[in-house]
Amino acid sequence: QVQLVESGGGLVQPGGSLRLSCAASGIMLRIYDMAWYRQAPGKQRELVARIDTSGRTNYADSVKGRFTISRDNAKNTAYLQMNSLKPEDTAIYYCKAAGTFFSIWGQGTQVTVSS
């Protein structure tokens, strides 16, 4: 079965950190560009960070300098390290694997930043 499974979400205080993981099964992540998106209540899903197969990254302006996307092809897993979290980072975070002819989303993991 082909699937992406996110984990690592939760409740954290402002200024705190979380590390999200996206574990793949049924596909080899090394041949796909990986991305993290988020969707807050009442808002559209937005791109947070992307890493291509060569390791090049890009980030939304709102998370630059705070979030870091990475991948471990040997573990077939992508990550999103989130530091200096703000209440406005509260959302469901989704990972996505995208290739030329195929893409797949994970089910999402909730991140809540609140005191």
Contacts in CASP RR format, 6 or more apart in sequence:
PFRMAT RR
TARGET T0000
AUTHOR 0000-0000-0000
METHOD contacts of the structure
MODEL  1
QVQLVESGGGLVQPGGSLRLSCAASGIMLRIYDMAWYRQAPGKQRELVAR
IDTSGRTNYADSVKGRFTISRDNAKNTAYLQMNSLKPEDTAIYYCKAAGT
FFSIWGQGTQVTVSS
1 25 0 8 1.000
1 26 0 8 1.000
2 25 0 8 1.000
2 26 0 8 1.000
2 27 0 8 1.000
2 104 0 8 1.000
3 24 0 8 1.000
3 25 0 8 1.000
3 26 0 8 1.000
3 104 0 8 1.000
3 106 0 8 1.000
4 22 0 8 1.000
4 23 0 8 1.000
4 24 0 8 1.000
4 95 0 8 1.000
4 96 0 8 1.000
4 97 0 8 1.000
4 104 0 8 1.000
4 105 0 8 1.000
4 106 0 8 1.000
4 107 0 8 1.000
5 22 0 8 1.000
5 23 0 8 1.000
5 24 0 8 1.000
5 25 0 8 1.000
5 106 0 8 1.000
5 107 0 8 1.000
6 20 0 8 1.000
6 21 0 8 1.000
6 22 0 8 1.000
6 93 0 8 1.000
6 94 0 8 1.000
6 95 0 8 1.000
6 106 0 8 1.000
6 107 0 8 1.000
6 108 0 8 1.000
6 109 0 8 1.000
7 20 0 8 1.000
7 21 0 8 1.000
7 23 0 8 1.000
7 109 0 8 1.000
8 18 0 8 1.000
8 19 0 8 1.000
8 20 0 8 1.000
8 21 0 8 1.000
8 109 0 8 1.000
9 18 0 8 1.000
9 20 0 8 1.000
9 93 0 8 1.000
9 109 0 8 1.000
9 110 0 8 1.000
9 111 0 8 1.000
10 18 0 8 1.000
10 109 0 8 1.000
10 110 0 8 1.000
10 111 0 8 1.000
10 112 0 8 1.000
11 112 0 8 1.000
11 113 0 8 1.000
11 114 0 8 1.000
12 18 0 8 1.000
12 85 0 8 1.000
12 111 0 8 1.000
12 112 0 8 1.000
12 113 0 8 1.000
13 113 0 8 1.000
13 114 0 8 1.000
13 115 0 8 1.000
14 85 0 8 1.000
14 86 0 8 1.000
14 87 0 8 1.000
14 113 0 8 1.000
14 114 0 8 1.000
14 115 0 8 1.000
15 83 0 8 1.000
15 84 0 8 1.000
15 85 0 8 1.000
15 86 0 8 1.000
15 113 0 8 1.000
16 83 0 8 1.000
16 84 0 8 1.000
16 85 0 8 1.000
16 113 0 8 1.000
17 81 0 8 1.000
17 82 0 8 1.000
17 83 0 8 1.000
17 84 0 8 1.000
17 85 0 8 1.000
18 82 0 8 1.000
18 85 0 8 1.000
18 111 0 8 1.000
19 79 0 8 1.000
19 80 0 8 1.000
19 81 0 8 1.000
19 82 0 8 1.000
20 36 0 8 1.000
20 79 0 8 1.000
20 80 0 8 1.000
20 82 0 8 1.000
20 93 0 8 1.000
20 95 0 8 1.000
20 109 0 8 1.000
20 111 0 8 1.000
21 77 0 8 1.000
21 78 0 8 1.000
21 79 0 8 1.000
22 34 0 8 1.000
22 36 0 8 1.000
22 77 0 8 1.000
22 78 0 8 1.000
22 79 0 8 1.000
22 80 0 8 1.000
22 95 0 8 1.000
22 106 0 8 1.000
23 75 0 8 1.000
23 76 0 8 1.000
23 77 0 8 1.000
24 76 0 8 1.000
24 77 0 8 1.000
24 78 0 8 1.000
24 97 0 8 1.000
25 76 0 8 1.000
27 97 0 8 1.000
27 104 0 8 1.000
28 73 0 8 1.000
28 76 0 8 1.000
29 71 0 8 1.000
29 73 0 8 1.000
29 76 0 8 1.000
29 77 0 8 1.000
29 78 0 8 1.000
29 97 0 8 1.000
30 53 0 8 1.000
30 71 0 8 1.000
30 73 0 8 1.000
31 53 0 8 1.000
31 99 0 8 1.000
32 53 0 8 1.000
32 97 0 8 1.000
32 98 0 8 1.000
32 99 0 8 1.000
32 102 0 8 1.000
33 50 0 8 1.000
33 51 0 8 1.000
33 52 0 8 1.000
33 53 0 8 1.000
33 97 0 8 1.000
33 98 0 8 1.000
33 99 0 8 1.000
34 50 0 8 1.000
34 51 0 8 1.000
34 69 0 8 1.000
34 71 0 8 1.000
34 78 0 8 1.000
34 95 0 8 1.000
34 96 0 8 1.000
34 97 0 8 1.000
34 98 0 8 1.000
35 47 0 8 1.000
35 48 0 8 1.000
35 49 0 8 1.000
35 50 0 8 1.000
35 51 0 8 1.000
35 69 0 8 1.000
35 95 0 8 1.000
35 96 0 8 1.000
35 98 0 8 1.000
36 47 0 8 1.000
36 48 0 8 1.000
36 49 0 8 1.000
36 50 0 8 1.000
36 69 0 8 1.000
36 78 0 8 1.000
36 80 0 8 1.000
36 93 0 8 1.000
36 94 0 8 1.000
36 95 0 8 1.000
36 96 0 8 1.000
37 45 0 8 1.000
37 46 0 8 1.000
37 47 0 8 1.000
37 48 0 8 1.000
37 93 0 8 1.000
37 94 0 8 1.000
37 95 0 8 1.000
37 96 0 8 1.000
38 45 0 8 1.000
38 46 0 8 1.000
38 48 0 8 1.000
38 89 0 8 1.000
38 91 0 8 1.000
38 92 0 8 1.000
38 93 0 8 1.000
38 94 0 8 1.000
38 111 0 8 1.000
39 45 0 8 1.000
39 46 0 8 1.000
39 91 0 8 1.000
39 92 0 8 1.000
39 94 0 8 1.000
40 88 0 8 1.000
40 90 0 8 1.000
40 91 0 8 1.000
40 92 0 8 1.000
43 91 0 8 1.000
45 94 0 8 1.000
46 60 0 8 1.000
47 60 0 8 1.000
48 59 0 8 1.000
48 60 0 8 1.000
48 63 0 8 1.000
48 67 0 8 1.000
48 69 0 8 1.000
48 80 0 8 1.000
48 93 0 8 1.000
49 57 0 8 1.000
49 58 0 8 1.000
49 59 0 8 1.000
49 60 0 8 1.000
49 63 0 8 1.000
49 67 0 8 1.000
49 68 0 8 1.000
49 69 0 8 1.000
49 80 0 8 1.000
50 57 0 8 1.000
50 58 0 8 1.000
50 59 0 8 1.000
50 69 0 8 1.000
51 57 0 8 1.000
51 69 0 8 1.000
51 70 0 8 1.000
51 71 0 8 1.000
51 78 0 8 1.000
55 71 0 8 1.000
57 69 0 8 1.000
59 65 0 8 1.000
59 67 0 8 1.000
59 69 0 8 1.000
62 88 0 8 1.000
63 82 0 8 1.000
63 89 0 8 1.000
66 82 0 8 1.000
66 83 0 8 1.000
66 84 0 8 1.000
66 85 0 8 1.000
67 80 0 8 1.000
67 81 0 8 1.000
67 82 0 8 1.000
67 83 0 8 1.000
68 80 0 8 1.000
68 81 0 8 1.000
68 83 0 8 1.000
69 78 0 8 1.000
69 79 0 8 1.000
69 80 0 8 1.000
69 81 0 8 1.000
70 78 0 8 1.000
70 79 0 8 1.000
70 81 0 8 1.000
71 77 0 8 1.000
71 78 0 8 1.000
71 79 0 8 1.000
72 78 0 8 1.000
72 79 0 8 1.000
78 95 0 8 1.000
80 93 0 8 1.000
80 95 0 8 1.000
82 89 0 8 1.000
82 111 0 8 1.000
85 111 0 8 1.000
85 113 0 8 1.000
86 113 0 8 1.000
87 113 0 8 1.000
87 114 0 8 1.000
88 113 0 8 1.000
89 111 0 8 1.000
89 113 0 8 1.000
90 111 0 8 1.000
90 112 0 8 1.000
90 113 0 8 1.000
90 114 0 8 1.000
91 111 0 8 1.000
92 108 0 8 1.000
92 109 0 8 1.000
92 110 0 8 1.000
92 111 0 8 1.000
93 108 0 8 1.000
93 109 0 8 1.000
93 110 0 8 1.000
93 111 0 8 1.000
94 105 0 8 1.000
94 106 0 8 1.000
94 107 0 8 1.000
94 108 0 8 1.000
95 105 0 8 1.000
95 106 0 8 1.000
95 108 0 8 1.000
96 103 0 8 1.000
96 104 0 8 1.000
96 105 0 8 1.000
96 106 0 8 1.000
97 103 0 8 1.000
97 104 0 8 1.000
END
